[in-house]
Amino acid sequence: MAEPNDADKNHKLIIDVISDNIRETAYKNQQTTIFQINDDIEVASQEEGYIGSYYHATIVHPVGAYHYNVKYRTLVNNNETAPLEELASVYEVRPIPPDIPHEMKIYEIVDVYDNEGWWFGVITRKVEQKYYVYFPTTADTVAYSIDKLRVHQEWSDGNWIVPLLG
């Protein structure tokens, strides 16, 4: 097997640094915000296998000071007869991020719409019209069209922040 060249080593180093940042962010709690009944929100999953994913939901009602009953827009109950409703911690809930249209680039941190939710990853390459996205929390790389991508943003102090590399 051929030795990796400097470009390959540099690419791997960049992906490793970005991946560490993504894993750290995916496992942290969202910053608390007060929501009202019927507010559109996203819920960050903290379940194994779903870490780093966000699901569109609506606030049904608050439950005490630290939880909301939420109804998902894309997930259904076990019978597949109604939208899934569940209790979500205030630390798992955030507003819907605004759309930031722009040209996607290699090493950009993005959310990818797949399996009924938005998954947090990094673009590792582009081949023709497909963007290859690496997901550090699952170690998968999958190709997507541009219409499945959005700029990843973090909710901080009441503002949306686009994370910087490294």
N, C-alpha and C positions, 0 to 999 in steps of 0.2 A: 504494500500500500504506500502511496506517495506521502511524503511529509507535508503537513499543512504549511502554506505560505504565509507571509506576514499579513496579507489582506484577510485570509481565513482566520488567523489568530486574532486580529483586531476585531473582526465581525463577531467572533465568539465572545470576546471580552465585553464588547458593547452590549450584546444580548444578555450576558450574565449580570452586568450591572443594572440594566433596566429590569430584568426579571426579579432581582432582589428587591428593587423598589416596588414593583407590582405586588409581589408576595406580601411585603410589609403593609402596603396600603390595603390590600384585599382582606387582611386579617384584622384590621383596626376597626373600631366602632365609628359609625357616622357621628358627626357633630349634631347635638340635639337642636331641634327646631320645633316650635309649637305649630301644630297643624289643626285645621278645623274639619268638621264633618264634611264629606264630599270632596276634599282636596285631592287632586291627582298627585301621586307620589311614586317613588321607586323604593323597593325593599331590597336591601343587600342581603343575600343569603349567607348564613353562617353554617350551613349544613355541609358535612364532608362530601366532596364531589361537586358541590355547587358554589364553593368559595370563589369570590371574584365575579359573581353574577348578580344582576339587578333585574327586578321584575316590576312592571307597571301595575299599580294598584290604586285603590281609592280608600280614603279614611272612612270607615263606617262609624266609629265613635272611639273616644278615649277610654282606656281602662286603667283607672288609677293615675298615678303621676308618671309611670314609666313604660306604659304599653298603649298600643292602639289595636283595635280590631280592624283588620284591613280586608278588602275584597279585591282579589287579583283580576286584572283585565284579560290575561292570557292563560292563566292556569285554572284548571277545573278540579272539582272534588273527585274523590275516589270512584264515584258512580258515573263520572263524566256527564252529570245532568245539570250542573250549576257551577258558576264561578267559585273557586276555592276561597274560603274565608278562614283567616287564622289570626292569632295574636302575634303582633310584632313588637319588639322592644323599640323604644324611642331611638336607640343607638343603631338600629338597622334601617331607619326610615330617613329619606331625604327628598327634596323637591325634584321635579323632572328637570334635567339639565337643558339649557337652551341649545338650539342647533347652531353650529359654527361651520358654515360651508367653506371649504378650502381644499386644495390639492393635498392628498395624503402622501406621506413620504416614508421611506425606509427608516426604521427605528422610532417611528412615531407610536406613542401609546394611544390605543384606541379601544373602543367598545365595539363588539361585533354582535349583531342580532342573530341569534341561533337558538333553537330549542326553547322558544317562547320567552327568551330573556336576552339581556345585554351582558356579554362576557368580556372581561377585561384582559387585554393582551397587547402585544407589540408587533408591528409589521416588520418582518424579517427580509422580505424580498417582494418584487413585483415581476410577474411574467405575463406579458401581453396585458389583458384586462383583469387579471386576478392578483389579489393581494394575499400573500401568505402571512398568516398571523400565528405567532407562538403564544401559547397560554401557559405561563409559569406555574399556575396552581394545578394544572392537569398534565403538563409536559407534552401537550399535543400541538401540532402545527397543521393548520387547515387553510385552504385557499377560499377566498370570498370575492364577490364582485363589490364594487364601490358602494352600491346602494345598501349594503349590509353593515357599513362602517360609520362610526361617528367618532369625533374627537373625545377622548376620555377627559372628564372634568371631575374635580373634587369639590365638595361643598365645605367651605371654611369661613367662619365668622360672617355668615349671611351672604357670602359671595361665591361665585363659581370660579375656580382656579384651574388652569391647565397645568398639569405637573411638568416640571422641567426634567430633562434627562440627567441621570447620574445623581 
